[in-house]
Amino acid sequence: MSSAFPGIKASGASVQSIVAAIKSFSVLIDDLMRDLQIQTRDANGAPVLAPNAWYDLDAYLPIFKKIDTLLGGRGLEKAGSLMPQNAVFPPHVKSIQAALQAPPSR
């Protein structure tokens, strides 16, 4: 299967915000963990996301379609509203405004 976004990754912190938004829907979380091929397990055997890890975007994006299908626009809105809480910026970026003004990295 070819990749739509080869080499592009989603941060573990970003993925954690989705998990927080859908935490009461275990079937969605199970699908996400399986799609991301999470290997790390907690003491109970449940998959554990690493906030500093990076996950393939191709494996991450399908969960948004599943959220929309099962929960609708409100589910997507909740997921999106939690993302800024987990956003990771470089140390020199102290605010959203500073991030928007920063020159693109190369």
All heavy atoms as an XYZ file, in Angstrom:
791
protein
N       0.846     -1.185      0.000
C       0.000      0.000      0.000
C       0.887      1.242      0.000
O       1.809      1.369      0.797
C      -0.876     -0.032      1.249
C      -1.830      1.105      1.339
S      -2.925      0.809      2.752
C      -3.228      2.465      3.212
N       0.629      2.170     -0.877
C       1.439      3.375     -0.936
C       0.970      4.371      0.118
O      -0.183      4.387      0.529
C       1.373      4.000     -2.322
O       0.080      4.499     -2.564
N       1.882      5.198      0.527
C       1.622      6.171      1.572
C       1.176      7.495      0.961
O       1.786      7.992      0.028
C       2.901      6.375      2.389
O       2.739      7.431      3.294
N       0.110      8.070      1.509
C      -0.337      9.386      1.047
C       0.562     10.480      1.605
O       0.700     11.536      1.001
C      -1.785      9.620      1.476
N       1.162     10.211      2.759
C       2.015     11.196      3.421
C       3.328     10.547      3.847
O       3.605     10.412      5.043
C       1.302     11.772      4.657
C      -0.013     12.411      4.341
C      -1.206     11.727      4.528
C      -0.066     13.693      3.837
C      -2.421     12.313      4.230
C      -1.273     14.292      3.530
C      -2.457     13.598      3.727
N       4.152     10.143      2.902
C       5.378      9.437      3.255
C       6.312     10.296      4.108
O       6.547     11.463      3.808
C       6.007      9.105      1.905
C       5.423     10.090      0.947
C       4.039     10.400      1.470
N       6.757      9.721      5.198
C       7.715     10.399      6.057
C       7.132     11.441      6.986
O       7.852     12.021      7.791
N       5.843     11.709      6.894
C       5.229     12.727      7.757
C       4.679     12.045      8.999
O       4.019     11.009      8.920
C       4.139     13.512      7.013
C       4.768     14.234      5.820
C       3.444     14.497      7.955
C       3.798     15.007      4.977
N       4.958     12.633     10.152
C       4.607     12.028     11.431
C       3.717     12.948     12.254
O       3.719     14.163     12.075
C       5.876     11.740     12.248
C       6.941     10.940     11.534
C       6.611      9.495     11.522
C       7.767      8.700     10.905
N       7.513      7.300     10.909
N       2.966     12.345     13.165
C       2.156     13.066     14.148
C       2.817     12.870     15.504
O       3.276     11.766     15.823
C       0.732     12.519     14.176
N       2.872     13.918     16.295
C       3.502     13.802     17.607
C       2.639     12.973     18.545
O       1.406     12.954     18.442
C       3.741     15.183     18.213
O       2.513     15.752     18.632
N       3.294     12.307     19.479
C       2.571     11.550     20.488
C       1.642     12.440     21.296
O       0.545     12.030     21.677
N       2.055     13.684     21.535
C       1.213     14.625     22.278
C      -0.071     14.920     21.507
O      -1.150     15.009     22.087
C       1.977     15.916     22.559
N       0.026     15.030     20.195
C      -1.155     15.252     19.366
C      -2.086     14.050     19.437
O      -3.303     14.193     19.569
C      -0.732     15.510     17.914
O      -1.843     15.531     17.067
N      -1.515     12.871     19.348
C      -2.316     11.657     19.424
C      -2.986     11.560     20.794
O      -4.149     11.169     20.902
C      -1.466     10.407     19.121
C      -2.280      9.139     19.284
C      -0.871     10.479     17.717
N      -2.276     11.955     21.847
C      -2.861     11.921     23.189
C      -4.079     12.829     23.303
O      -5.022     12.514     24.023
C      -1.823     12.303     24.246
C      -0.859     11.187     24.536
C       0.142     11.540     25.612
O       0.593     12.676     25.718
N       0.498     10.552     26.406
N      -4.096     13.937     22.591
C      -5.258     14.826     22.647
C      -6.479     14.154     22.030
O      -7.601     14.332     22.514
C      -4.966     16.169     21.984
O      -4.733     16.013     20.610
N      -6.264     13.350     20.995
C      -7.374     12.607     20.395
C      -7.873     11.551     21.376
O      -9.077     11.376     21.562
C      -6.948     11.963     19.063
C      -6.608     13.038     18.043
C      -8.025     11.027     18.540
C      -7.743     13.986     17.730
N      -6.943     10.862     22.018
C      -7.333      9.852     22.998
C      -8.139     10.497     24.125
O      -9.152      9.953     24.566
C      -6.095      9.106     23.543
C      -6.453      8.223     24.733
C      -5.464      8.270     22.432
N      -7.726     11.681     24.572
C      -8.473     12.380     25.619
C      -9.887     12.719     25.163
O     -10.840     12.636     25.945
C      -7.729     13.653     26.036
N     -10.034     13.075     23.905
C     -11.352     13.455     23.375
C     -12.286     12.260     23.227
O     -13.498     12.408     23.359
C     -11.192     14.157     22.029
N     -11.719     11.094     22.973
C     -12.559      9.916     22.705
C     -12.439      8.864     23.803
O     -12.827      7.714     23.611
C     -12.226      9.306     21.325
C     -10.779      8.826     21.255
C     -12.552     10.287     20.214
C     -10.419      8.081     19.982
N     -11.934      9.252     24.959
C     -11.609      8.277     26.003
C     -12.781      7.395     26.428
O     -12.581      6.281     26.871
C     -10.985      8.965     27.207
C     -11.885      9.928     27.927
C     -11.145     10.628     29.040
C     -12.001     11.749     29.610
N     -11.237     12.593     30.482
N     -13.990      7.872     26.286
C     -15.133      7.044     26.685
C     -15.601      6.106     25.565
O     -16.541      5.346     25.758
C     -16.290      7.929     27.158
O     -16.698      8.789     26.127
N     -14.929      6.139     24.431
C     -15.281      5.281     23.301
C     -14.135      4.298     23.051
O     -13.297      4.500     22.178
C     -15.579      6.116     22.054
C     -16.755      7.026     22.247
C     -16.579      8.318     22.702
C     -18.052      6.559     22.024
C     -17.670      9.153     22.911
C     -19.138      7.384     22.230
C     -18.953      8.683     22.676
N     -14.128      3.225     23.840
C     -12.996      2.296     23.814
C     -12.766      1.678     22.438
O     -11.628      1.407     22.068
C     -13.171      1.204     24.863
O     -14.340      0.457     24.607
N     -13.825      1.483     21.660
C     -13.636      0.893     20.331
C     -12.793      1.807     19.440
O     -11.946      1.338     18.680
C     -14.986      0.537     19.660
C     -15.783      1.770     19.295
C     -14.763     -0.315     18.425
N     -12.979      3.117     19.558
C     -12.171      4.063     18.781
C     -10.722      4.052     19.252
O      -9.793      4.087     18.439
C     -12.743      5.477     18.896
C     -14.023      5.755     18.118
C     -14.562      7.142     18.458
C     -13.792      5.624     16.635
N     -10.532      4.010     20.553
C      -9.166      3.982     21.086
C      -8.467      2.692     20.668
O      -7.299      2.706     20.264
C      -9.159      4.174     22.612
C      -9.626      5.602     22.933
C      -7.770      3.903     23.191
C      -9.767      5.914     24.389
N      -9.184      1.574     20.748
C      -8.599      0.302     20.315
C      -8.197      0.354     18.842
O      -7.116     -0.100     18.475
C      -9.581     -0.852     20.541
C      -9.818     -1.154     22.016
O      -9.028     -0.698     22.864
O     -10.819     -1.844     22.306
N      -9.062      0.932     18.008
C      -8.741      1.071     16.577
C      -7.494      1.935     16.380
O      -6.611      1.591     15.595
C      -9.904      1.704     15.809
C     -11.060      0.757     15.564
O     -10.934     -0.448     15.872
O     -12.100      1.225     15.063
N      -7.429      3.048     17.086
C      -6.290      3.958     16.948
C      -4.998      3.269     17.370
O      -3.991      3.336     16.660
C      -6.525      5.220     17.780
C      -5.387      6.232     17.809
C      -5.085      6.764     16.415
C      -5.720      7.387     18.739
N      -5.016      2.612     18.508
C      -3.806      1.943     19.002
C      -3.361      0.841     18.043
O      -2.171      0.677     17.791
C      -4.041      1.365     20.396
C      -4.341      2.402     21.439
S      -2.957      3.548     21.660
C      -3.587      4.530     22.988
N      -4.325      0.106     17.489
C      -3.992     -0.945     16.532
C      -3.412     -0.328     15.251
O      -2.384     -0.773     14.752
C      -5.227     -1.787     16.206
C      -4.901     -2.984     15.301
C      -6.129     -3.716     14.791
N      -6.924     -2.838     13.934
C      -8.127     -2.345     14.253
N      -8.707     -2.660     15.387
N      -8.770     -1.538     13.430
N      -4.057      0.729     14.745
C      -3.585      1.366     13.511
C      -2.186      1.956     13.674
O      -1.386      1.929     12.735
C      -4.555      2.458     13.064
C      -5.896      1.913     12.589
O      -6.022      0.673     12.412
O      -6.829      2.717     12.420
N      -1.894      2.481     14.860
C      -0.575      3.071     15.112
C       0.468      2.021     15.489
O       1.638      2.336     15.646
C      -0.664      4.121     16.220
C      -1.457      5.380     15.874
C      -1.571      6.288     17.094
C      -0.821      6.126     14.714
N       0.027      0.787     15.658
C       0.909     -0.319     16.011
C       1.665     -0.052     17.308
O       2.878     -0.247     17.395
C       1.865     -0.643     14.862
C       1.137     -1.013     13.597
C       2.057     -1.250     12.416
O       3.275     -1.144     12.509
N       1.469     -1.570     11.285
N       0.920      0.379     18.317
C       1.509      0.666     19.626
C       1.965     -0.640     20.261
O       1.180     -1.566     20.420
C       0.492      1.385     20.547
C      -0.042      2.660     19.901
C       1.098      1.645     21.915
C       1.000      3.694     19.584
N       3.227     -0.698     20.629
C       3.805     -1.906     21.227
C       3.948     -1.807     22.741
O       3.899     -2.824     23.432
C       5.177     -2.185     20.601
C       5.154     -2.349     19.097
C       4.302     -3.513     18.637
O       4.370     -4.592     19.203
N       3.477     -3.296     17.626
N       4.145     -0.603     23.264
C       4.358     -0.417     24.694
C       3.058     -0.677     25.445
O       2.000     -0.205     25.030
C       4.856      1.020     24.984
O       6.001      1.268     24.171
C       5.210      1.205     26.438
N       3.145     -1.409     26.540
C       1.960     -1.762     27.336
C       2.161     -1.354     28.792
O       3.283     -1.330     29.285
C       1.710     -3.273     27.290
C       1.590     -3.851     25.897
C       0.282     -3.527     25.296
N       0.251     -3.938     23.882
C      -0.801     -3.821     23.134
N      -1.915     -3.321     23.624
N      -0.772     -4.181     21.882
N       1.046     -1.040     29.450
C       1.112     -0.755     30.882
C       1.016     -2.065     31.661
O       0.972     -3.152     31.075
C       0.036      0.255     31.302
C      -1.386     -0.274     31.169
O      -1.590     -1.499     30.981
O      -2.316      0.557     31.268
N       0.961     -1.977     32.997
C       0.929     -3.168     33.839
C      -0.299     -4.041     33.577
O      -0.275     -5.247     33.818
C       0.973     -2.761     35.312
N      -1.366     -3.437     33.065
C      -2.588     -4.187     32.766
C      -2.632     -4.701     31.331
O      -3.622     -5.290     30.916
C      -3.819     -3.318     33.033
C      -3.917     -2.916     34.483
O      -3.690     -3.726     35.371
N      -4.248     -1.657     34.727
N      -1.588     -4.418     30.566
C      -1.544     -4.879     29.185
C      -2.156     -3.924     28.179
O      -2.218     -4.217     26.993
N      -2.611     -2.760     28.646
C      -3.209     -1.773     27.739
C      -2.110     -1.013     27.002
O      -1.057     -0.730     27.567
C      -4.078     -0.790     28.529
N      -2.336     -0.681     25.730
C      -1.332      0.077     24.973
C      -1.109      1.459     25.582
O      -2.044      2.074     26.083
C      -1.934      0.208     23.576
C      -3.212     -0.529     23.582
C      -3.516     -0.964     24.961
N       0.134      1.916     25.525
C       0.507      3.211     26.090
C       1.177      4.059     25.015
O       2.150      3.622     24.396
C       1.475      3.033     27.281
C       1.929      4.381     27.820
C       0.844      2.190     28.372
N       0.651      5.252     24.814
C       1.270      6.201     23.880
C       2.457      6.885     24.543
O       2.405      7.199     25.732
C       0.274      7.289     23.490
C      -0.827      6.891     22.538
C      -1.892      7.971     22.490
C      -0.263      6.657     21.155
N       3.477      7.125     23.778
C       4.626      7.884     24.261
C       4.479      9.319     23.761
O       4.457      9.543     22.550
C       5.918      7.268     23.758
N       4.348     10.311     24.663
C       4.126     11.683     24.212
C       5.277     12.253     23.388
O       5.070     13.139     22.574
C       3.940     12.470     25.509
C       4.487     11.607     26.588
C       4.390     10.191     26.109
N       6.471     11.705     23.548
C       7.627     12.203     22.791
C       7.887     11.397     21.525
O       8.823     11.692     20.796
C       8.872     12.219     23.673
C       8.725     13.192     24.817
O       8.111     14.247     24.663
N       9.240     12.844     25.969
N       7.058     10.381     21.283
C       7.226      9.561     20.080
C       6.552     10.245     18.894
O       5.782     11.196     19.045
C       6.606      8.187     20.305
N       6.860      9.741     17.711
C       6.249     10.239     16.483
C       5.621      9.058     15.762
O       6.224      8.001     15.656
C       7.297     10.924     15.611
C       7.786     12.184     16.248
C       8.834     12.315     17.116
C       7.217     13.478     16.113
N       8.947     13.615     17.533
C       7.969     14.363     16.931
C       6.147     13.994     15.382
C       7.690     15.706     17.027
C       5.872     15.354     15.486
C       6.635     16.186     16.294
N       4.377      9.247     15.277
C       3.599      8.183     14.667
C       3.270      8.547     13.223
O       3.018      9.708     12.912
C       2.317      7.949     15.470
C       2.611      7.564     16.907
C       2.601      8.506     17.930
C       2.923      6.247     17.226
C       2.897      8.145     19.238
C       3.207      5.874     18.532
C       3.188      6.828     19.540
O       3.482      6.468     20.820
N       3.247      7.531     12.364
C       2.967      7.767     10.942
C       1.608      8.437     10.751
O       0.598      7.977     11.280
C       2.993      6.457     10.158
C       4.395      5.926      9.961
O       5.329      6.742      9.886
O       4.544      4.700      9.870
N       1.601      9.507      9.994
C       0.370     10.248      9.742
C      -0.658      9.388      9.012
O      -1.849      9.485      9.280
C       0.675     11.524      8.951
C      -0.420     12.572      8.908
C      -0.753     13.084     10.300
C      -0.017     13.725      8.016
N      -0.194      8.537      8.118
C      -1.119      7.664      7.384
C      -1.898      6.738      8.325
O      -3.033      6.385      8.038
C      -0.368      6.819      6.357
C       0.034      7.619      5.135
O      -0.801      8.388      4.631
O       1.180      7.468      4.691
N      -1.299      6.358      9.439
C      -1.985      5.504     10.408
C      -2.858      6.322     11.351
O      -3.823      5.810     11.913
C      -0.956      4.707     11.212
N      -2.537      7.591     11.506
C      -3.229      8.466     12.461
C      -4.495      9.098     11.878
O      -5.527      9.181     12.549
C      -2.232      9.545     12.889
C      -2.737     10.636     13.803
C      -3.346     10.335     15.011
C      -2.556     11.965     13.462
C      -3.775     11.354     15.858
C      -2.979     12.979     14.306
C      -3.581     12.670     15.505
O      -3.997     13.662     16.332
N      -4.460      9.534     10.643
C      -5.579     10.275     10.057
C      -6.908      9.506      9.982
O      -7.960     10.118     10.170
C      -5.201     10.807      8.678
C      -4.209     11.960      8.678
C      -3.901     12.389      7.248
C      -4.716     13.136      9.489
N      -6.903      8.198      9.726
C      -8.195      7.499      9.625
C      -9.068      7.601     10.879
O     -10.282      7.494     10.794
C      -7.799      6.053      9.341
C      -6.485      6.164      8.649
C      -5.805      7.326      9.330
N      -8.461      7.847     12.040
C      -9.275      7.946     13.256
C     -10.229      9.134     13.178
O     -11.329      9.094     13.725
C      -8.400      7.989     14.531
C      -9.246      7.657     15.777
C      -7.741      9.333     14.717
C      -9.787      6.261     15.813
N      -9.851     10.188     12.470
C     -10.735     11.350     12.349
C     -12.002     10.988     11.578
O     -13.093     11.439     11.918
C     -10.009     12.522     11.690
C      -8.959     13.123     12.571
C      -7.636     12.737     12.465
C      -9.297     14.073     13.518
C      -6.668     13.277     13.291
C      -8.332     14.628     14.351
C      -7.013     14.220     14.239
N     -11.877     10.171     10.547
C     -13.046      9.701      9.800
C     -13.929      8.836     10.691
O     -15.153      8.948     10.675
C     -12.592      8.932      8.550
C     -13.729      8.385      7.736
C     -14.575      9.474      7.124
C     -15.631      8.892      6.222
N     -16.678      9.845      5.918
N     -13.293      7.985     11.500
C     -14.055      7.133     12.418
C     -14.778      7.971     13.471
O     -15.919      7.677     13.825
C     -13.134      6.111     13.076
C     -12.632      5.065     12.106
C     -11.639      4.124     12.752
C     -11.088      3.159     11.711
N     -10.069      2.275     12.250
N     -14.109      9.007     13.978
C     -14.759      9.896     14.951
C     -15.968     10.558     14.300
O     -17.043     10.622     14.886
C     -13.772     10.954     15.486
C     -12.703     10.300     16.355
C     -14.516     12.038     16.281
C     -11.556     11.226     16.725
N     -15.792     11.045     13.079
C     -16.897     11.700     12.381
C     -18.048     10.730     12.152
O     -19.215     11.070     12.374
C     -16.405     12.280     11.053
C     -17.480     13.081     10.335
O     -18.224     13.818     11.013
O     -17.575     12.965      9.101
N     -17.737      9.516     11.746
C     -18.776      8.516     11.475
C     -19.542      8.148     12.743
O     -20.768      8.071     12.735
C     -18.152      7.255     10.849
O     -17.535      7.629      9.613
C     -19.197      6.188     10.591
N     -18.810      7.930     13.841
C     -19.450      7.464     15.074
C     -19.989      8.587     15.956
O     -21.003      8.414     16.627
C     -18.478      6.606     15.884
C     -18.094      5.279     15.237
C     -17.021      4.578     16.046
C     -19.314      4.373     15.099
N     -19.303      9.724     15.980
C     -19.671     10.790     16.917
C     -20.153     12.068     16.239
O     -20.689     12.953     16.907
C     -18.479     11.124     17.826
C     -17.850      9.956     18.576
C     -16.650     10.425     19.372
C     -18.862      9.271     19.458
N     -19.890     12.186     14.947
C     -20.317     13.374     14.224
C     -19.412     14.570     14.454
O     -18.331     14.472     15.029
N     -19.892     15.719     14.012
C     -19.122     16.955     14.091
C     -18.749     17.358     15.500
O     -17.683     17.916     15.734
N     -19.596     17.076     16.464
C     -19.285     17.430     17.865
C     -18.062     16.666     18.361
O     -17.253     17.195     19.116
C     -20.476     17.155     18.776
C     -21.674     17.975     18.460
C     -21.715     19.174     19.334
N     -22.975     19.874     19.078
C     -23.132     21.123     19.303
N     -22.159     21.833     19.792
N     -24.279     21.695     19.040
N     -17.954     15.409     17.956
C     -16.790     14.621     18.342
C     -15.516     15.182     17.744
O     -14.488     15.276     18.413
N     -15.589     15.570     16.479
C     -14.428     16.186     15.835
C     -14.083     17.522     16.475
O     -12.907     17.853     16.673
C     -14.689     16.381     14.338
C     -14.680     15.122     13.490
C     -15.132     15.437     12.073
C     -13.305     14.489     13.483
N     -15.115     18.291     16.825
C     -14.887     19.579     17.467
C     -14.197     19.398     18.814
O     -13.254     20.125     19.146
C     -16.225     20.292     17.659
C     -16.098     21.683     18.235
C     -17.450     22.365     18.379
O     -18.336     22.167     17.516
O     -17.615     23.094     19.370
N     -14.650     18.426     19.584
C     -14.021     18.176     20.883
C     -12.572     17.764     20.702
O     -11.690     18.247     21.413
C     -14.787     17.107     21.650
C     -14.183     16.835     23.004
C     -15.016     15.913     23.844
C     -14.356     15.757     25.207
N     -15.146     14.958     26.111
N     -12.319     16.870     19.755
C     -10.944     16.429     19.497
C     -10.065     17.620     19.114
O      -8.960     17.789     19.641
C     -10.927     15.380     18.396
N     -10.566     18.458     18.230
C      -9.796     19.634     17.806
C      -9.560     20.622     18.923
O      -8.497     21.235     19.019
N     -10.534     20.763     19.813
C     -10.384     21.730     20.910
C      -9.332     21.288     21.922
O      -8.758     22.124     22.622
C     -11.724     21.954     21.619
O     -12.087     20.814     22.378
N      -9.055     19.993     21.994
C      -8.050     19.499     22.940
C      -6.637     19.532     22.382
O      -5.675     19.475     23.131
C      -8.403     18.075     23.379
C      -9.662     17.949     24.230
C      -9.998     16.489     24.460
C      -9.507     18.679     25.542
N      -6.508     19.659     21.086
C      -5.167     19.628     20.484
C      -4.248     20.757     20.961
O      -3.095     20.492     21.277
C      -5.252     19.588     18.973
C      -5.766     18.260     18.472
S      -5.783     18.183     16.706
C      -4.920     16.645     16.500
N      -4.714     22.004     21.047
C      -3.798     23.052     21.507
C      -3.266     22.828     22.927
O      -2.162     23.252     23.250
C      -4.646     24.333     21.445
C      -5.693     24.028     20.434
C      -5.984     22.560     20.591
N      -4.030     22.134     23.753
C      -3.568     21.852     25.112
C      -2.344     20.950     25.119
O      -1.558     20.974     26.066
C      -4.685     21.196     25.927
C      -5.881     22.073     26.149
C      -7.024     21.331     26.807
O      -6.840     20.265     27.376
N      -8.210     21.888     26.716
N      -2.194     20.157     24.080
C      -1.081     19.219     24.000
C      -0.051     19.598     22.943
O       0.860     18.823     22.675
C      -1.622     17.814     23.706
C      -2.446     17.282     24.847
O      -1.975     17.187     25.960
N      -3.696     16.969     24.586
N      -0.216     20.755     22.351
C       0.710     21.177     21.300
C       2.123     21.343     21.862
O       2.307     21.809     22.981
C       0.244     22.490     20.678
N       3.087     20.936     21.073
C       4.487     21.046     21.468
C       5.155     22.057     20.540
O       5.131     21.897     19.326
C       5.203     19.681     21.362
C       6.668     19.820     21.729
C       4.516     18.657     22.233
N       5.701     23.102     21.136
C       6.395     24.132     20.371
C       7.879     24.106     20.698
O       8.273     23.693     21.789
C       5.844     25.522     20.719
C       4.419     25.729     20.284
C       3.388     25.717     21.211
C       4.109     25.941     18.957
C       2.077     25.907     20.815
C       2.797     26.132     18.548
C       1.777     26.116     19.484
N       8.701     24.583     19.772
C      10.122     24.722     20.090
C      10.292     25.659     21.288
O       9.427     26.504     21.545
C      10.714     25.356     18.823
C       9.718     25.082     17.748
C       8.386     25.009     18.414
N      11.381     25.524     22.022
C      11.572     26.311     23.242
C      11.464     27.829     23.049
O      11.019     28.535     23.944
C      12.976     25.942     23.709
C      13.292     24.663     23.032
C      12.478     24.616     21.775
N      11.842     28.336     21.880
C      11.814     29.779     21.662
C      10.409     30.305     21.356
O      10.186     31.502     21.375
C      12.788     30.174     20.547
C      12.389     29.655     19.192
N      12.620     28.361     18.803
C      11.758     30.252     18.154
C      12.149     28.186     17.581
N      11.617     29.314     17.167
N       9.459     29.430     21.088
C       8.092     29.850     20.785
C       7.278     29.778     22.077
O       7.078     28.708     22.637
C       7.467     28.969     19.684
C       6.018     29.353     19.453
C       8.262     29.083     18.400
N       6.826     30.928     22.546
C       6.133     31.017     23.836
C       4.627     31.204     23.702
O       3.924     31.175     24.703
C       6.708     32.169     24.670
C       8.199     32.098     24.884
C       8.576     30.920     25.731
C      10.080     30.937     25.997
N      10.599     29.686     26.444
N       4.114     31.400     22.488
C       2.678     31.625     22.315
C       2.262     31.222     20.898
O       3.106     31.052     20.006
C       2.343     33.102     22.532
O       2.889     33.890     21.482
N       0.966     31.097     20.703
C       0.435     30.804     19.369
C       0.805     31.928     18.404
O       1.200     31.690     17.266
C      -1.097     30.631     19.413
C      -1.479     29.427     20.267
C      -1.682     30.533     18.024
C      -1.111     28.097     19.686
N       0.718     33.174     18.875
C       1.050     34.317     18.022
C       2.508     34.234     17.562
O       2.809     34.483     16.400
C       0.802     35.643     18.766
C      -0.651     35.923     19.051
C      -1.198     35.150     20.260
O      -0.469     34.531     21.013
N      -2.517     35.185     20.413
N       3.399     33.859     18.480
C       4.811     33.743     18.115
C       5.019     32.608     17.115
O       5.841     32.721     16.200
C       5.661     33.510     19.360
N       4.261     31.532     17.275
C       4.378     30.412     16.337
C       3.950     30.827     14.935
O       4.569     30.450     13.944
C       3.519     29.244     16.808
N       2.901     31.633     14.852
C       2.411     32.072     13.550
C       3.366     33.064     12.883
O       3.380     33.174     11.662
C       1.022     32.702     13.699
C      -0.081     31.728     14.119
C      -1.368     32.492     14.402
C      -0.301     30.667     13.055
N       4.146     33.764     13.685
C       5.084     34.749     13.140
C       6.454     34.145     12.851
O       7.268     34.758     12.197
C       5.246     35.913     14.113
C       3.986     36.723     14.272
C       4.096     37.770     15.361
O       5.108     37.883     16.047
N       3.043     38.542     15.523
N       6.692     32.937     13.326
C       7.987     32.307     13.147
C       8.226     31.982     11.682
O       7.309     31.593     10.972
C       8.077     31.032     13.985
N       9.458     32.150     11.215
C       9.761     31.772      9.835
C       9.664     30.268      9.679
O       9.894     29.521     10.638
C      11.194     32.256      9.639
C      11.769     32.350     11.005
C      10.624     32.645     11.921
N       9.298     29.800      8.503
C       9.188     28.353      8.287
C      10.546     27.682      8.454
O      11.579     28.244      8.085
C       8.686     28.214      6.857
C       8.906     29.531      6.214
C       9.006     30.569      7.304
N      10.550     26.495      9.064
C      11.813     25.768      9.228
C      12.160     25.043      7.940
O      11.294     24.721      7.151
C      11.696     24.776     10.386
O      10.680     23.853     10.118
N      13.415     24.825      7.739
C      13.869     24.130      6.525
C      14.657     22.919      6.892
O      15.270     22.747      7.784
C      14.729     25.058      5.685
C      13.888     26.193      5.165
C      14.696     27.037      4.198
N      13.924     28.191      3.887
C      13.544     28.495      2.679
N      13.853     27.744      1.684
N      12.844     29.561      2.464
